[in-house]
Amino acid sequence: MTDRGTEYCGKPENHAYQLYLGIENIDHSRTKANSPQTNGICERFHKTMQDECYNIIFRKKIYNSLEDLQIDVDHWLRSYNESRPHSGKYCYGKTPMQTFLDSKHIAFQKNISNIKTETDISFNFVDSSVS
């Protein structure tokens, strides 16, 4: 799910994000227009990423390339999804990765095809004590 920003929406034939989703056969769901309740999850993630990732990493070093920045953002994102529990509507104190793995059986029951099995998922757990 994304918000309705122009970086996520457009005609698949000339919008890079929509083209990628089409090639990968991924359904794109967006928040409802003018509905802060449904946009809250996306906006909260943006704020968390700004406060806990960008505001911190830009104080620690100067990046010489986008690739170097991407490495640190990926490190933070893995930690966010795989190491820290979330207390939201769906996670109930588990990590998003745990929530995903725990819910896969429901997807199979609903006949969702082409979902990866646990053995197909590579785990790159982050040691939070390493900066």
Secondary structure as GFF3:
##gff-version 3
##sequence-region A 1 131
A	DSSP	alpha_helix	16	23	.	.	.	ID=ss1
A	DSSP	alpha_helix	36	49	.	.	.	ID=ss2
A	DSSP	pi_helix	50	54	.	.	.	ID=ss3
A	DSSP	alpha_helix	55	60	.	.	.	ID=ss4
A	DSSP	alpha_helix	66	82	.	.	.	ID=ss5
A	DSSP	alpha_helix	96	109	.	.	.	ID=ss6
A	DSSP	three_ten_helix	118	120	.	.	.	ID=ss7
###
